[in-house]
């Protein structure tokens, strides 16, 4: 034996090598591990007596006991990977850049709540559109699957009032909430309160709207808005042959989703000198506002508008409707982008509008709820998590190379309401109007999400 390796170390090296390579030549394995042949064969005979290896004529392979141990380790690893997926999300991105190349940094709460059942508060920002309703439904569905881990879940809606949202969070903490989930009305107004909660060991998980540089939080769960803006803008630029007026409809200055998508899209359009960008007033993610902004642009630019870039399905639905009411014939409405909402698909398919849309999945609410529970249990959680969506385009339209896509004709649900949002994780039969749910603290056994409701 070499002077730097004792018998135990050499035996462990042999087992590790066999676990990776399986059966092999004894002489080659001894040489590769730097173990003298005599010592190697003496060790393998001892290991064989205990069922750890099996020796043949010049070969060595894992024995029965080692194989059983390896199988048990594999099962435990697969179980851990399954748990990790539930917290971190899927592995393969649907869009370029939808997940970081490196594993996300992990955060561990300063205080572990010493209880078996937790009290959770969800501070939702607003309920003025179907997407926000679907987000609440996603969170509530996640809560309904965690009865054994929950004492109560309280959902409050701020009606777009950042100061009211801060008051609601303070009330939930005063009522005994162990952790807070937030879809922030204004991340910057939330930041001081979030930092204070974390300093007292209360985990704060942001969902959809939230984190910015230097803001304190436990985790921010969203979808890669930069990738959404970049992918849809590139599709539109290609579709209009890199020339003409592009009308840009965006939601709100306080929303990280709007900021990131808008910035990414402008970077793409800036590459093409023959594209002229025209920006409408923010729509606040309201279909009627998008309709009015588009109609005003049509009155000014008319058929010179080559394409419309929208940062949400609510904007694209309003915009397409405006072109239809402005008497643009079927097949003559300019190409549009958007994000998933049933009415956008209905209008695009029915009126033969070229459309590219990327799911902005409300299922991120489920992920965020799971992240908060893991944090309350004292487990490490990702500081930032992307929950990616799918690219949807109308048929007969070129798609970006290397990106999987499905057709709008497949995605549209003619039998479901116009405001149906996709990517909820609630199954194909999900209907926002019919959704009912039961979770600890919900004494009425129905959703806290009703359009326009403020509590």
C-alpha positions in Angstrom: 0.0 0.0 0.0 1.2 3.5 -0.7 2.3 5.5 2.2 -0.4 8.1 1.8 -3.4 5.7 1.8 -4.5 3.2 4.5 -6.6 0.1 4.0 -9.9 1.7 4.8 -9.3 4.6 2.5 -8.3 2.2 -0.3 -11.4 0.1 0.2 -13.6 3.1 0.1 -11.9 4.2 -3.1 -12.6 0.8 -4.7 -16.3 0.9 -3.7 -16.7 4.5 -5.0 -15.0 3.6 -8.3 -17.2 0.5 -8.8 -20.4 2.5 -8.0 -19.6 4.8 -10.9 -18.2 2.3 -13.5 -19.7 -1.1 -12.5 -17.7 -4.2 -13.5 -14.1 -3.7 -14.7 -10.7 -5.1 -14.9 -9.1 -5.6 -11.5 -5.6 -4.7 -12.8 -6.8 -1.6 -14.5 -8.8 -0.5 -11.4 -5.8 -1.0 -9.1 -3.6 1.0 -11.4 -6.1 3.8 -11.8 -6.5 4.0 -8.0 -2.8 3.8 -7.3 -3.1 0.7 -5.2 -0.4 -2.0 -5.4 -1.9 -5.1 -7.1 -1.2 -7.4 -4.1 -2.9 -5.0 -1.7 -5.8 -4.5 -4.2 -6.6 -8.2 -4.6 -6.3 -8.8 -0.8 -8.8 -6.0 -0.1 -11.3 -7.1 -2.8 -11.3 -10.6 -1.3 -12.1 -9.2 2.1 -14.9 -7.0 0.6 -16.2 -10.0 -1.3 -16.6 -11.9 2.0 -19.1 -9.2 3.2 -21.0 -9.0 -0.1 -19.7 -5.6 -1.1 -17.9 -6.8 -4.3 -17.9 -9.8 -6.5 -14.6 -11.0 -8.0 -14.3 -13.0 -11.2 -11.4 -14.0 -13.4 -9.5 -10.7 -13.6 -12.7 -8.7 -13.0 -14.3 -6.9 -10.0 -18.0 -5.7 -9.8 -20.3 -4.4 -7.1 -21.7 -7.2 -4.8 -25.3 -7.8 -3.7 -25.0 -5.7 -0.6 -23.4 -2.8 -2.4 -26.1 -3.0 -5.1 -28.8 -2.8 -2.5 -27.1 0.1 -0.8 -26.8 1.9 -4.2 -30.5 1.3 -5.0 -31.5 2.7 -1.6 -29.3 5.8 -2.2 -30.9 6.3 -5.6 -34.4 6.1 -4.2 -33.5 8.7 -1.5 -31.9 10.9 -4.1 -35.0 10.7 -6.4 -37.3 11.5 -3.4 -35.1 14.5 -2.5 -35.1 15.6 -6.2 -38.9 15.4 -6.2 -39.1 17.6 -3.1 -36.6 20.0 -4.6 -38.7 20.3 -7.8 -41.8 21.2 -5.7 -39.9 24.1 -4.1 -37.6 25.2 -6.9 -39.8 24.5 -9.9 -39.2 22.7 -13.2 -35.7 22.0 -14.6 -35.9 22.7 -18.4 -36.8 26.2 -19.4 -39.3 26.8 -22.2 -37.7 30.2 -23.0 -34.1 31.2 -23.4 -32.9 32.5 -20.1 -36.0 31.4 -18.2 -33.9 29.9 -15.5 -30.4 30.9 -14.2 -27.5 28.8 -15.5 -26.4 28.3 -12.0 -28.5 27.0 -9.0 -30.2 30.0 -7.3 -28.7 31.2 -4.0 -30.5 29.9 -1.0 -31.9 31.7 2.0 -32.6 30.4 5.4 -35.0 32.2 7.8 -33.4 33.7 10.9 -36.0 32.1 13.1 -37.5 28.6 12.8 -41.1 28.6 14.0 -41.4 25.8 16.6 -44.9 24.6 15.7 -46.4 21.8 13.6 -49.2 23.9 12.1 -48.5 27.4 10.7 -50.5 30.6 10.4 -50.0 32.2 7.0 -51.1 35.6 5.7 -51.4 36.4 2.0 -51.4 40.1 1.2 -52.8 40.3 -2.4 -52.3 43.6 -4.2 -55.5 43.9 -6.3 -58.4 42.0 -7.9 -59.2 44.2 -10.8 -58.3 41.7 -13.5 -58.7 37.9 -14.2 -55.0 37.2 -13.9 -54.9 38.5 -10.3 -58.0 36.4 -9.5 -56.3 33.3 -10.9 -53.2 34.0 -8.7 -55.3 34.1 -5.6 -57.0 30.9 -6.7 -53.6 29.3 -7.2 -52.5 30.2 -3.7 -55.8 29.1 -2.1 -55.5 25.8 -4.0 -52.0 25.2 -2.6 -53.4 26.0 0.9 -56.2 23.4 0.5 -53.6 20.7 -0.1 -51.7 21.5 3.2 -54.3 20.9 5.9 -51.9 19.0 8.1 -49.4 21.9 8.1 -51.7 24.8 8.5 -53.6 26.3 11.4 -55.0 29.1 9.3 -54.6 31.1 6.1 -55.8 34.7 5.8 -56.2 36.4 2.5 -56.5 40.2 2.3 -56.8 42.3 -0.9 -55.6 45.9 -0.9 -57.5 47.2 -3.9 -54.3 48.7 -5.4 -53.6 50.8 -2.3 -50.0 50.3 -1.1 -50.5 52.0 2.3 -53.6 49.8 2.9 -51.6 46.7 2.0 -48.9 47.6 4.6 -51.7 48.1 7.2 -53.2 44.7 6.3 -49.8 43.0 6.7 -49.3 44.6 10.1 -52.8 43.4 11.1 -52.0 39.8 10.0 -48.8 39.8 12.0 -50.7 41.2 15.0 -53.2 38.4 14.6 -50.4 35.8 14.8 -49.2 35.1 11.3 -46.0 33.2 11.2 -45.1 34.1 7.7 -46.3 36.5 5.0 -46.9 35.9 1.2 -47.2 39.2 -0.8 -48.1 40.3 -4.2 -46.9 43.8 -3.8 -48.8 46.9 -4.9 -45.6 48.9 -4.6 -42.4 47.0 -3.8 -40.6 50.2 -2.7 -43.4 51.2 -0.3 -43.3 47.6 1.0 -39.5 47.5 1.4 -39.2 49.0 4.9 -41.9 46.8 6.4 -40.4 43.7 4.7 -37.0 44.5 6.2 -38.6 45.0 9.7 -40.4 41.6 9.5 -37.3 39.8 8.4 -35.3 41.4 11.3 -37.9 39.8 13.7 -37.5 36.4 12.0 -40.8 36.5 10.0 -40.2 35.1 6.5 -41.6 37.2 3.6 -42.1 35.6 0.2 -42.9 37.9 -2.7 -44.9 36.5 -5.6 -45.3 38.0 -9.1 -44.6 41.6 -8.0 -41.7 42.3 -5.7 -38.0 42.3 -5.5 -35.6 45.0 -6.6 -32.0 45.6 -5.8 -31.3 45.8 -2.1 -34.8 45.0 -1.0 -34.9 42.5 1.9 -37.1 39.4 1.4 -36.9 35.7 1.9 -37.7 34.7 -1.6 -39.1 36.2 -4.8 -41.2 33.9 -7.0 -42.1 35.1 -10.5 -41.6 34.4 -14.2 -38.7 35.6 -16.2 -40.2 38.8 -17.6 -37.1 39.9 -19.4 -37.2 36.6 -21.4 -40.9 37.1 -22.1 -40.3 40.7 -23.4 -37.3 39.6 -25.5 -38.9 36.6 -27.1 -42.2 38.3 -28.0 -40.4 41.4 -29.4 -38.0 39.4 -31.5 -41.0 37.4 -32.9 -42.8 40.7 -33.8 -39.7 42.3 -35.3 -39.3 39.2 -37.5 -42.9 39.1 -38.4 -43.0 42.7 -39.7 -39.7 42.2 -41.6 -37.9 44.6 -39.2 -39.6 47.8 -40.4 -42.6 50.0 -39.7 -44.4 51.5 -36.7 -44.7 49.3 -33.5 -47.3 50.4 -31.0 -46.2 49.4 -27.5 -48.9 48.9 -24.8 -47.7 48.4 -21.3 -49.3 47.9 -17.9 -47.9 49.9 -15.0 -44.8 51.7 -13.9 -44.8 50.0 -10.5 -45.0 46.5 -11.8 -41.7 44.7 -12.3 -43.3 42.6 -15.0 -44.0 45.7 -17.1 -40.6 47.2 -16.5 -38.6 44.2 -17.4 -40.7 43.2 -20.4 -40.7 46.8 -21.7 -37.0 47.2 -21.3 -36.2 43.8 -23.0 -38.6 44.6 -25.9 -37.1 48.1 -26.5 -33.6 46.5 -26.6 -34.7 44.2 -29.4 -36.5 46.9 -31.4 -33.5 49.2 -31.0 -31.5 46.8 -33.2 -33.5 47.6 -36.2 -33.3 51.2 -37.5 -36.4 50.9 -39.7 -38.6 50.1 -36.7 -40.2 53.2 -35.2 -41.6 52.7 -31.6 -44.7 54.5 -30.5 -45.6 54.2 -26.8 -49.2 54.5 -25.5 -50.1 55.6 -22.0 -49.9 52.9 -19.3 -53.1 50.8 -19.2 -53.0 49.6 -15.6 -53.6 46.2 -17.1 -57.2 47.2 -17.9 -58.7 45.9 -21.2 -60.8 49.1 -21.6 -57.8 51.3 -21.2 -55.9 49.3 -23.8 -58.8 49.5 -26.2 -59.0 53.3 -25.8 -55.2 53.8 -26.1 -55.1 51.6 -29.3 -58.1 53.4 -30.8 -56.4 56.8 -30.3 -53.2 55.4 -32.0 -55.3 54.1 -34.9 -56.9 57.5 -35.4 -53.4 59.0 -35.6 -51.4 56.4 -37.5 -54.1 54.2 -39.2 -52.8 51.3 -41.3 -49.2 52.5 -40.9 -49.1 50.5 -37.6 -47.1 47.5 -38.6 -47.4 45.6 -35.3 -48.6 45.9 -31.7 -46.4 44.8 -28.8 -48.4 44.2 -25.6 -47.0 43.2 -22.3 -50.2 41.3 -21.2 -53.1 39.4 -22.7 -55.5 42.0 -21.2 -53.7 44.7 -23.4 -53.7 42.5 -26.5 -57.4 41.6 -26.1 -58.3 45.3 -25.8 -56.0 46.3 -28.7 -57.3 43.6 -31.1 -60.9 44.6 -30.3 -60.0 48.2 -31.1 -58.7 47.2 -34.6 -61.9 45.2 -35.2 -64.1 48.1 -34.2 -62.0 50.4 -36.4 -63.2 48.2 -39.4 -60.0 46.3 -40.0 -61.0 43.2 -42.0 -60.2 39.7 -40.8 -56.5 39.0 -41.7 -55.7 42.7 -41.8 -55.3 43.4 -38.1 -51.5 43.9 -37.4 -49.6 41.2 -35.7 -49.9 41.3 -31.9 -48.0 39.9 -28.9 -49.5 39.3 -25.4 -49.7 37.0 -22.5 -52.2 34.2 -21.9 -55.9 35.1 -21.7 -58.7 33.3 -23.5 -60.2 36.3 -25.1 -56.9 37.2 -26.9 -56.8 33.7 -28.4 -60.5 33.8 -29.4 -60.1 37.1 -31.2 -56.8 36.2 -32.8 -58.1 32.8 -34.1 -61.5 34.2 -35.2 -60.1 37.3 -37.0 -56.9 35.6 -38.3 -54.6 37.8 -36.3 -50.9 36.8 -36.2 -50.3 36.4 -32.4 -47.4 35.3 -30.2 -48.1 35.0 -26.5 -46.1 33.7 -23.5 -47.8 32.2 -20.5 -47.3 34.2 -17.4 -48.4 31.3 -15.1 -50.5 32.1 -12.0 -49.3 28.7 -10.8 -46.4 30.7 -9.4 -48.8 31.3 -6.5 -48.6 27.6 -5.7 -44.8 27.6 -5.9 -44.6 30.7 -3.7 -46.9 29.1 -1.1 -44.7 26.0 -1.0 -41.5 28.1 -0.7 -43.0 29.9 2.3 -43.9 26.7 4.0 -40.4 25.3 3.5 -39.0 28.6 5.0 -41.3 28.2 8.0 -40.0 24.7 8.5 -36.4 26.1 8.6 -35.4 24.6 5.2 -33.2 26.6 2.7 -35.3 28.1 -0.1 -34.3 29.9 -3.3 -33.9 33.6 -3.0 -35.2 34.0 -6.5 -37.3 31.6 -8.5 -38.5 31.7 -12.1 -41.6 29.7 -13.0 -41.6 29.5 -16.7 -44.4 29.4 -19.2 -45.0 28.3 -22.8 -44.8 30.1 -26.1 -48.1 30.2 -28.0 -48.4 31.3 -31.6 -51.1 31.2 -34.3 -50.7 28.6 -37.0 -48.7 29.4 -40.1 -46.5 31.9 -38.4 -42.7 31.3 -38.0 -41.5 30.7 -34.5 -38.2 31.5 -32.9 -35.7 28.7 -33.6 -35.0 26.3 -30.7 -38.1 27.3 -28.7 -40.9 24.8 -28.2 -44.3 26.3 -28.9 -48.0 25.3 -29.1 -50.6 26.8 -31.4 -53.3 29.3 -30.3 -55.8 27.1 -32.1 -55.0 24.3 -29.6 -54.9 26.6 -26.6 -58.1 28.6 -27.1 -61.1 27.4 -25.1 -64.3 28.3 -26.9 -66.4 26.7 -24.2 -64.9 28.7 -21.4 -65.2 32.4 -20.3 -63.3 35.2 -22.1 -61.4 36.0 -18.9 -60.1 32.5 -18.4 -56.3 32.6 -17.7 -54.1 29.7 -18.5 -51.1 28.4 -16.7 -53.0 28.2 -13.3 -52.0 24.6 -12.6 -55.6 24.0 -11.7 -56.4 21.7 -14.6 -58.4 22.1 -17.9 -61.7 22.3 -16.1 -60.7 25.4 -14.1 -63.3 28.2 -14.2 -62.7 31.4 -12.2 -66.5 31.8 -11.7 -67.0 28.3 -10.4 -63.9 28.0 -8.3 -64.6 26.9 -4.7 -62.0 25.9 -2.1 -61.7 24.8 1.5 -58.6 25.5 3.6 -58.0 26.2 7.3 -59.3 29.7 8.2 -61.7 29.8 5.2 -65.0 29.4 7.1 -67.1 30.0 4.0 -65.4 27.4 1.9 -65.2 29.7 -1.1 -62.5 31.8 -2.6 -61.5 35.2 -1.2 -61.1 36.4 -4.8 -64.0 38.2 -6.4 -63.4 40.8 -9.0 -63.4 44.3 -7.4 -63.5 42.9 -3.9 -61.5 44.7 -1.2 -61.4 43.4 2.4 
